[in-house]
Amino acid sequence: MPQDYAAAVIWFRKAAEQGHAFAQSNLGVLYRDGRGVTQDFANAMIWFRKAADQGDAIAQYLLGDLYAKGMGVPQNYAEAMIWFRKAAEQGHRVAKLYLGVIYAEGRGVMQDYVLAHMWFNLSAEQGEQKAATALELAERRMTPAQIAEAQKLAREWKAAKQPSH
């Protein structure tokens, strides 16, 4: 069956207007990509924000991505980091990768290979291959003590995220 993005927009909008985060996030993707509607980053931002404010990790990641890339908003790494961190807190592996990239490249923050390594490590542990590659590259620029510190931070972060019994 062929994909009908115009119909998807209609149905996602109906659900999105009722407050369904999944529909809001998907409607945002359709606006971002111009599928079934004219590409409109401002509308994408509105729908991602509605879903992100409800705790939708995918929408939080997508909102961070718009800020990181300056799509529909001025590029703002500090704002991107807020949304990537919210998504990462919920286990979004690509958000963790992007946090690592921001720290490794010093985009809007002081360059910090220890924090970059921590985020790459956490993302790679979830199977994100790009993070595994980035982890190897980061380690080439780090001392053994820095690597040990990054690994310790990753362990502590994971321990803090474990449900208490």
Sequence and secondary structure as in RCSB ss.txt:
>XXXX:A:sequence
MPQDYAAAVIWFRKAAEQGHAFAQSNLGVLYRDGRGVTQDFANAMIWFRKAADQGDAIAQYLLGDLYAKGMGVPQ
NYAEAMIWFRKAAEQGHRVAKLYLGVIYAEGRGVMQDYVLAHMWFNLSAEQGEQKAATALELAERRMTPAQIAEA
QKLAREWKAAKQPSH
>XXXX:A:secstr
    HHHHHHHHHHHHHTT HHHHHHHHHHHHHTSSS   HHHHHHHHHHHHHTT HHHHHHHHHHHHHTSSS  
 HHHHHHHHHHHHHTT HHHHHHHHHHHHHTSSS   HHHHHHHHHHHHHTT HHHHHHHHHHHTTS HHHHHHH
HHHHHHHHHHHS   
